[in-house]
Every structure is written in C-alpha cells, then in structure tokens.
Amino acid sequence: YGVLPKPPQPGERKPAIGKRLERWYLSRHLDRCFDRAEEHCEPAPLPAPPAPRAGGVRRAARALARADRPLLLVGSQAMLHALSAAELQRAIEQLGLPVYLSGMARGLLGAAHPLLKRHKRREALREADCVVLAGVPSDFRLDYGRHVGRKATLIAANRSADDLEKNRRPQIGAEADPALFLAELAEVGAGLHARWREWGEQLAVRDAEREQEIAAQAAVEPAPAESGVTGLNPLHLLRGLDEFLDDDAVLVADGGDFVGTASYIVRARSPFGWLDPGVFGTLGVGGGFALGAKVARPESEVWILYGDGSVAYSLMEFDTFVRHGVPVIALVGNDASWAQIARDQIAVLGDDVGTVLASTDYHFAAEALGGKGLSIDHPDEIVPAFAQARVWARAGHPVLLNARLARSEFRKGSISL
C-alpha cells in the first residue's frame, strides 16, 4: 500500500537534498523487504527421517546375537518425531536390551520399567560386550567414548555423520534416524532377550543398591551453615517430590547442580515427561518450556525444577503465566550458589569469586507478579508445601516454591561447563 506523504506545513522549509536522499534510501530498502508480504507461500513439507540401510541393520542384529552383555543407550535425537514415541517404546521392549535413557528420552518407558536402568551406567558400559548408541554421541558424557570397553562391539545410529564417528568410530554405524534404526533392528533381532536375563538382573541389583545408598544419604540431617541456619537436604527434598508427583506430571529441567541431583532421584513418568535443557544444560529454558508444556497438556501438572542460578533467567515469565492463566509449579533449589561451578572452582583455584549468590526470597517475586509463593525451610514443611502448591495450581494459579537448601557433596567431582 502506498503511504501518503506528510503535507507541508505553512512556513516549513523543504528538506535538504541529503535528507531527501536518506529518506529515499530507507524507504526503498523497506519496500524491498516487504514487497512480497501479501504473497501466500505454501510451507515446505518436513523431510522424511533418514532410514537405515538394511545391511547395517542385519550386521547389528548378528552382533547382538553373539552378545552376552549388551546395553542400549537412547538419547534425545531418538525423540525428534513425537508421534513415533509409542513405536520406539515397542521396539525397545521387543529388543529386550537393558536400556539407559538420557535427555528427552527420559520417561519413554515410564518410571519403573523392568528394562530401564538408572544408576551405575559407567560400570555397565565397561562390562558390556556390545553397546548400542541410539542418538547418543561419544562426547564428554561418555568420556569421549572411553566409557565403552575397548573389546566391546560398538553400534551407533545417528542422523549426524559427524556425531556418528565423533571421538570413537563404531564398528557398525548407521547414519539414520535412531528411532527407525531401533524399530528395524527389533524386527530382525527379536527373540534374543531370554539369554540376557541374568545380565539384566545383575544391573537391576546394582540399581537397587544405589537407590538404597541415595536413601541413606537423603536421611542425613545437614549440619548448620556458618549463619546458623540448617537448610534442607536436597536429596530428601527431591525424594519427597518423586513420591508426590502424579503419573502424568511433566518435569521441566532448568538448572545445574540441583537438576543434576534431580536426574538421579526424580523419575520421568511418561514419554516427553522430562523436558531437557540439552547437552550443555542451557539455562533459561524453564519458563518457555513450562508454558508450552502446560498449553499442550493442560490436564497434566507441570513442574519446573529451577536452580537458584537459573531461575533469574525466566522468573519474569510468572507475569505471563498469570496473564494467560497458565498454572505451572516451580520448585527452586536455593543454596545461594552457582554450585556446579563452585565445586571445581573452589577445589582447584581456592576461590569462590563469582559463585556466591544471596538466599533470595524468590517466592515473593512470584507473588509480586500475581502468582502464589511459599518458602520451604524445614523438612516437615516439604509435603504440605507440595500439597498447597497443587491446590493453588488446580485453582488456576502459578506457584513458586522456594526451598532453602543445605550444601551437599552428592555430586562432588561432576563435570562443570
């Protein structure tokens, strides 16, 4: 549409030639930007996921047939097609491999599937004689491939040719969608899982032993800090949350040390029941992920697991939650620290500079934005606070629970990025 020029005012001088040239140049540029705005463009169809080659699938099936201690690792890339999650679940069950789920794949098999393993992954990888990586690169999380034993047969499926062979080249590699690869592998290699039952039971015993260790650590009452305040044991808090959650709950992970601890304790309930911040733990996803999750699944409780370092990145989204009536629940693990960074920094450099935070009243900020807030300061307040948050959320209010944590050595030695 044409724009009428502003009529000259009485006594107004005509713009200088330089000003007119500047206006002409800018108008010409804008016209070029928007001259096709009225044209309708059909969206291009999404490309089909890359399928694996039949020969590679058969080779992988033969390798599994020879294996006594196989292991399957499934990562976020296997979940790229949300509608195929049920097919992927069936394929994993048909294969019968003991499986570790990471990233967005958490919850794919529910909270307590017999094939699902959660603890002692490094030990299992070192003992396995055949490892299948489905959408999992050999990056720092696998010590650049060194977690897998050198004598083990490594099978990998990845959409990225670079990630497929990164750091450690698999004996059998498929540049393909990992979910499709597992589905076709299940068709070829079904019926083998009976011989792996003893191996699976061995891993299950380790899982149970580790759960007992965590329960014992969760029962320890923290020592008072220098300020004289005794914070909550984060393991006790998170075990309470795991017991409290509904089966259809959606968890949004947005934090470092607190979320890392939660990944050992809080179980995702269903496919896409854990929204992950990615391989580098990208802070700030909490508010946006929770908003989308609650709109997509309005009947589900949506919980954000915030660290007190990460909460500041999207705390203002409580304004959005209130204005649009999106009743999510946020649990802030408040230990007044960038704890994941502080662990290595203080141990290596002897200096806490840049890692110390205030024990801020984040729940008051949520209230100021129109939501509801509670502070959890004592262990006997945990379950009542969760219950009150549920009541408020079901009444349509977004809620923030500010849990004051004691320092924990649970993740001592973890990798910081």
C-alpha positions as CSV (number, residue, x, y, z in Angstrom):
1,Y,0.0,0.0,0.0
2,G,1.2,3.5,-0.8
3,V,2.0,5.9,2.0
4,L,0.7,9.4,1.7
5,P,3.5,12.0,2.2
6,K,3.1,14.3,5.1
7,P,1.6,17.6,3.7
8,P,4.0,20.6,4.1
9,Q,3.1,22.9,7.0
10,P,2.9,26.7,6.4
11,G,6.4,28.2,6.6
12,E,8.0,24.8,6.6
13,R,11.3,24.6,4.7
14,K,11.8,21.9,2.1
15,P,14.3,19.2,3.4
16,A,17.8,19.4,2.2
17,I,18.9,17.1,-0.7
18,G,20.9,14.9,1.8
19,K,17.9,14.3,4.0
20,R,15.7,13.5,0.9
21,L,18.3,11.0,-0.3
22,E,18.4,9.4,3.1
23,R,14.6,9.1,3.2
24,W,14.5,7.7,-0.3
25,Y,17.2,5.1,0.5
26,L,15.5,3.9,3.7
27,S,12.0,3.8,2.0
28,R,13.5,1.8,-0.9
29,H,15.0,-0.7,1.5
30,L,11.8,-1.2,3.4
31,D,9.8,-1.5,0.2
32,R,12.2,-4.3,-0.9
33,C,11.8,-6.1,2.4
34,F,8.0,-6.1,2.3
35,D,7.1,-6.0,-1.4
36,R,6.1,-9.8,-1.2
37,A,4.3,-9.7,2.1
38,E,0.9,-10.3,0.5
39,E,2.1,-13.4,-1.4
40,H,1.0,-16.7,0.1
41,C,3.7,-19.3,0.3
42,E,2.9,-23.0,0.9
43,P,5.1,-24.4,3.7
44,A,7.6,-26.9,2.5
45,P,6.9,-30.5,3.8
46,L,9.2,-31.7,6.5
47,P,11.9,-34.0,5.2
48,A,11.4,-37.7,5.9
49,P,13.7,-39.0,8.6
50,P,16.7,-40.8,7.1
51,A,16.1,-44.6,7.1
52,P,18.9,-47.1,7.9
53,R,20.4,-49.4,5.3
54,A,19.2,-53.0,5.6
55,G,22.7,-54.3,5.5
56,G,23.8,-52.3,8.5
57,V,20.7,-53.4,10.5
58,R,21.4,-57.1,9.7
59,R,25.1,-56.7,10.8
60,A,23.9,-55.1,14.1
61,A,21.4,-57.9,14.7
62,R,24.2,-60.5,14.2
63,A,26.4,-58.6,16.6
64,L,23.6,-58.7,19.2
65,A,23.0,-62.4,18.6
66,R,26.7,-63.0,19.7
67,A,26.5,-60.7,22.7
68,D,26.2,-61.9,26.3
69,R,26.1,-58.5,28.0
70,P,24.5,-56.0,25.6
71,L,23.5,-52.5,26.5
72,L,21.3,-49.8,24.8
73,L,21.7,-46.0,25.3
74,V,18.9,-43.8,23.9
75,G,19.2,-40.1,23.7
76,S,17.2,-37.0,22.7
77,Q,17.7,-37.5,19.0
78,A,15.6,-40.6,19.1
79,M,12.6,-38.5,20.2
80,L,12.6,-36.0,17.3
81,H,9.3,-37.4,16.0
82,A,6.9,-37.1,18.8
83,L,4.2,-39.3,17.1
84,S,6.6,-42.2,16.8
85,A,7.4,-42.4,20.6
86,A,5.0,-45.4,21.1
87,E,6.6,-47.3,18.2
88,L,10.1,-46.6,19.7
89,Q,8.9,-47.9,23.1
90,R,7.6,-51.1,21.4
91,A,10.9,-51.6,19.6
92,I,12.9,-51.3,22.8
93,E,10.6,-53.8,24.5
94,Q,10.8,-56.2,21.6
95,L,14.6,-56.0,21.6
96,G,14.7,-56.6,25.3
97,L,18.1,-54.9,25.9
98,P,18.8,-53.3,29.3
99,V,18.5,-49.6,28.5
100,Y,19.6,-46.3,29.9
101,L,17.6,-43.2,28.8
102,S,19.0,-39.7,28.7
103,G,17.9,-36.2,27.7
104,M,14.5,-36.0,26.2
105,A,14.3,-39.8,26.1
106,R,13.7,-39.9,29.9
107,G,10.3,-41.2,30.7
108,L,10.0,-43.2,27.4
109,L,9.5,-46.4,29.3
110,G,7.6,-44.9,32.3
111,A,9.0,-44.7,35.8
112,A,9.7,-48.3,36.6
113,H,10.0,-50.5,33.5
114,P,11.9,-53.8,34.0
115,L,14.3,-53.0,31.2
116,L,15.1,-49.5,32.5
117,K,18.3,-48.9,34.3
118,R,19.2,-45.6,36.0
119,H,22.4,-45.9,38.0
120,K,26.0,-47.2,37.6
121,R,26.0,-46.6,33.9
122,R,29.7,-46.2,33.6
123,E,30.3,-49.6,35.2
124,A,27.7,-51.2,33.0
125,L,29.3,-49.8,29.9
126,R,32.7,-51.1,30.8
127,E,31.4,-54.6,31.4
128,A,29.1,-54.7,28.3
129,D,30.3,-56.7,25.3
130,C,28.0,-54.9,22.8
131,V,26.8,-51.3,23.2
132,V,24.1,-49.6,21.0
133,L,24.1,-45.8,21.0
134,A,20.8,-44.6,19.6
135,G,21.1,-40.8,19.1
136,V,23.9,-40.6,21.7
137,P,27.3,-39.2,20.5
138,S,30.6,-40.3,22.2
139,D,31.1,-36.9,23.8
140,F,32.2,-35.8,27.3
141,R,29.2,-37.6,28.9
142,L,30.8,-40.9,27.8
143,D,34.3,-39.6,28.4
144,Y,34.7,-39.3,24.6
145,G,34.0,-43.0,24.1
146,R,36.3,-44.3,26.8
147,H,33.4,-45.5,29.0
148,V,32.7,-48.2,26.5
149,G,35.1,-51.1,26.8
150,R,37.7,-51.5,24.1
151,K,36.8,-55.1,23.4
152,A,33.1,-54.3,23.1
153,T,31.3,-54.1,19.8
154,L,30.0,-50.5,19.4
155,I,26.9,-50.0,17.3
156,A,25.7,-46.4,16.7
157,A,22.8,-44.8,14.9
158,N,22.8,-41.0,14.5
159,R,21.4,-38.5,12.0
160,S,24.7,-36.6,12.0
161,A,27.7,-38.1,10.2
162,D,30.0,-36.1,12.4
163,D,28.4,-37.2,15.7
164,L,28.2,-40.8,14.4
165,E,32.0,-41.1,14.4
166,K,32.9,-38.4,16.9
167,N,35.8,-39.4,19.1
168,R,35.3,-43.1,18.7
169,R,34.3,-44.8,15.4
170,P,31.7,-47.6,15.8
171,Q,32.3,-51.0,14.3
172,I,28.7,-50.8,12.9
173,G,27.4,-47.3,12.2
174,A,24.1,-46.1,10.7
175,E,23.7,-42.6,9.5
176,A,20.0,-42.7,10.1
177,D,17.2,-41.8,12.4
178,P,17.9,-43.7,15.6
179,A,14.2,-44.5,16.3
180,L,13.9,-46.0,12.8
181,F,17.1,-47.9,13.3
182,L,15.8,-49.5,16.5
183,A,12.4,-50.3,15.0
184,E,14.1,-52.2,12.1
185,L,16.6,-53.8,14.4
186,A,13.8,-55.1,16.6
187,E,12.1,-56.7,13.6
188,V,15.3,-58.5,12.7
189,G,16.7,-59.3,16.1
190,A,13.6,-60.1,18.1
191,G,13.5,-63.1,20.4
192,L,17.1,-62.9,21.8
193,H,16.4,-61.3,25.2
194,A,15.9,-64.5,27.1
195,R,19.6,-65.1,27.1
196,W,20.3,-61.7,28.5
197,R,18.1,-62.1,31.6
198,E,20.9,-62.8,34.0
199,W,22.8,-59.7,32.8
200,G,19.7,-57.6,33.2
201,E,19.2,-58.9,36.7
202,Q,22.8,-58.1,37.6
203,L,22.2,-54.5,36.6
204,A,18.9,-54.4,38.5
205,V,20.7,-55.4,41.7
206,R,23.1,-52.6,41.2
207,D,20.3,-50.1,40.6
208,A,18.6,-51.3,43.9
209,E,21.8,-50.9,45.8
210,R,22.4,-47.4,44.5
211,E,18.8,-46.5,45.4
212,Q,19.5,-47.7,49.0
213,E,22.7,-45.6,49.1
214,I,20.7,-42.5,48.0
215,A,18.0,-43.2,50.5
216,A,20.6,-43.4,53.3
217,Q,22.2,-40.1,52.2
218,A,18.7,-38.5,52.0
219,A,18.1,-39.4,55.6
220,V,21.1,-37.5,56.9
221,E,20.3,-34.2,58.6
222,P,22.6,-31.4,57.3
223,A,24.9,-29.6,59.6
224,P,24.1,-25.9,60.2
225,A,25.8,-23.4,58.0
226,E,28.1,-20.6,59.2
227,S,25.0,-18.4,59.5
228,G,23.5,-20.9,61.9
229,V,20.7,-21.8,59.5
230,T,20.2,-25.5,58.7
231,G,18.9,-25.9,55.2
232,L,17.1,-28.8,53.6
233,N,18.9,-31.9,52.4
234,P,18.4,-31.7,48.6
235,L,18.1,-35.5,48.3
236,H,15.4,-35.6,50.9
237,L,13.5,-32.8,49.2
238,L,13.7,-34.5,45.8
239,R,12.8,-37.9,47.1
240,G,9.7,-36.3,48.5
241,L,8.9,-34.7,45.2
242,D,9.3,-38.1,43.4
243,E,6.9,-39.7,45.8
244,F,4.4,-36.8,45.4
245,L,4.2,-36.5,41.6
246,D,1.2,-37.7,39.6
247,D,1.7,-40.3,36.9
248,D,1.1,-37.7,34.1
249,A,3.3,-35.0,35.6
250,V,5.7,-33.1,33.2
251,L,9.1,-32.1,34.5
252,V,11.0,-29.1,33.1
253,A,14.7,-29.2,33.9
254,D,16.4,-25.8,34.2
255,G,19.4,-25.8,36.4
256,G,22.9,-27.1,37.1
257,D,23.7,-28.8,40.3
258,F,20.1,-29.1,41.6
259,V,18.8,-30.5,38.3
260,G,21.8,-32.9,38.1
261,T,20.9,-34.2,41.5
262,A,17.2,-34.5,40.5
263,S,18.2,-36.6,37.5
264,Y,19.3,-39.3,39.9
265,I,16.2,-39.2,42.0
266,V,13.1,-37.8,40.3
267,R,11.7,-40.2,37.7
268,A,10.1,-39.0,34.5
269,R,6.6,-40.6,34.3
270,S,5.9,-40.8,30.6
271,P,7.3,-40.0,27.1
272,F,8.1,-36.3,27.0
273,G,7.6,-36.2,30.7
274,W,11.1,-34.7,31.1
275,L,11.9,-31.6,29.1
276,D,15.6,-31.4,29.0
277,P,17.9,-28.3,28.7
278,G,20.2,-30.1,26.3
279,V,23.7,-31.5,26.3
280,F,25.2,-28.3,27.8
281,G,22.4,-27.7,30.3
282,T,21.3,-24.5,28.7
283,L,19.9,-22.2,31.4
284,G,16.8,-20.2,30.9
285,V,14.6,-22.8,29.2
286,G,12.3,-23.2,32.2
287,G,9.6,-20.6,31.7
288,G,9.2,-21.1,28.0
289,F,9.3,-24.9,28.2
290,A,6.7,-24.9,31.0
291,L,4.4,-22.5,29.2
292,G,4.4,-24.7,26.1
293,A,4.1,-27.9,28.1
294,K,1.1,-26.7,30.1
295,V,-0.7,-25.4,26.9
296,A,0.0,-28.7,25.1
297,R,-1.0,-30.9,28.2
298,P,-3.5,-28.8,30.2
299,E,-4.6,-31.8,32.2
300,S,-1.0,-32.5,33.5
301,E,0.8,-30.9,36.3
302,V,3.9,-29.1,35.0
303,W,6.8,-28.7,37.4
304,I,9.8,-26.6,36.7
305,L,13.0,-27.7,38.6
306,Y,15.0,-24.5,38.9
307,G,18.4,-23.9,40.4
308,D,18.7,-20.5,42.1
309,G,21.2,-19.6,39.4
310,S,18.9,-20.4,36.6
311,V,15.6,-19.1,38.0
312,A,16.5,-15.5,37.2
313,Y,16.6,-16.2,33.5
314,S,12.9,-16.8,33.3
315,L,11.3,-15.8,36.6
316,M,9.5,-12.9,34.9
317,E,7.5,-15.4,32.9
318,F,5.3,-15.6,36.1
319,D,3.8,-12.5,34.7
320,T,3.0,-14.4,31.5
321,F,1.6,-17.4,33.5
322,V,-0.7,-15.1,35.4
323,R,-1.9,-13.1,32.5
324,H,-2.7,-16.2,30.4
325,G,-3.9,-18.4,33.2
326,V,-1.2,-21.0,33.0
327,P,-0.9,-22.7,36.4
328,V,2.6,-24.2,36.5
329,I,4.5,-25.1,39.6
330,A,8.2,-24.1,40.1
331,L,10.5,-25.6,42.7
332,V,13.6,-23.6,43.3
333,G,16.6,-25.4,44.9
334,N,18.0,-22.3,46.7
335,D,21.5,-23.0,48.0
336,A,22.7,-19.4,47.4
337,S,25.4,-20.6,45.0
338,W,26.3,-21.4,41.4
339,A,27.0,-24.8,42.9
340,Q,28.0,-26.7,39.9
341,I,30.7,-24.2,39.0
342,A,31.7,-23.7,42.6
343,R,32.5,-27.4,43.1
344,D,35.5,-27.4,40.8
345,Q,36.4,-23.7,41.1
346,I,36.9,-23.8,44.8
347,A,38.7,-27.1,44.8
348,V,41.1,-26.2,42.0
349,L,41.5,-22.5,42.5
350,G,40.7,-22.0,46.1
351,D,38.4,-19.0,45.3
352,D,34.6,-18.7,45.3
353,V,34.6,-15.5,43.3
354,G,31.6,-15.3,41.0
355,T,29.8,-18.3,42.5
356,V,28.2,-16.9,45.6
357,L,24.5,-15.8,45.5
358,A,22.1,-14.4,48.1
359,S,19.5,-16.6,49.7
360,T,16.8,-14.6,47.9
361,D,13.1,-14.7,48.6
362,Y,12.1,-15.8,45.1
363,H,8.6,-16.7,46.3
364,F,7.9,-13.0,47.0
365,A,8.9,-12.2,43.4
366,A,6.3,-14.7,42.1
367,E,3.7,-13.2,44.4
368,A,4.5,-9.7,43.2
369,L,3.9,-10.8,39.7
370,G,0.4,-12.1,40.7
371,G,1.3,-15.8,41.4
372,K,1.5,-17.7,44.6
373,G,4.6,-18.4,46.6
374,L,5.9,-20.4,49.6
375,S,9.2,-20.8,51.3
376,I,10.2,-24.3,52.4
377,D,12.7,-24.0,55.3
378,H,12.2,-27.3,57.3
379,P,11.8,-30.9,56.3
380,D,8.3,-31.2,57.8
381,E,7.2,-28.3,55.5
382,I,8.0,-30.2,52.3
383,V,4.9,-32.4,51.7
384,P,2.4,-29.7,53.0
385,A,4.1,-27.2,50.6
386,F,3.7,-29.6,47.7
387,A,0.1,-30.2,48.6
388,Q,-0.7,-26.5,48.9
389,A,1.0,-25.9,45.5
390,R,-1.2,-28.5,43.9
391,V,-4.4,-26.9,45.4
392,W,-3.3,-23.5,44.1
393,A,-2.4,-24.8,40.7
394,R,-5.7,-26.6,40.3
395,A,-7.4,-23.3,41.1
396,G,-5.6,-21.7,38.2
397,H,-2.6,-20.0,40.0
398,P,1.0,-20.4,39.0
399,V,3.1,-21.3,42.1
400,L,6.7,-20.9,43.1
401,L,8.2,-23.0,46.0
402,N,11.5,-21.6,47.3
403,A,13.3,-24.5,49.0
404,R,16.3,-23.4,51.2
405,L,19.0,-26.0,50.7
406,A,22.0,-27.0,52.7
407,R,25.2,-27.6,50.8
408,S,25.6,-31.2,49.5
409,E,28.5,-33.3,48.4
410,F,26.3,-35.6,46.4
411,R,27.6,-34.5,43.0
412,K,31.2,-33.9,44.1
413,G,33.5,-34.3,41.1
414,S,30.8,-33.8,38.5
415,I,31.7,-32.1,35.2
416,S,31.1,-28.3,35.0
417,L,30.5,-26.4,31.8
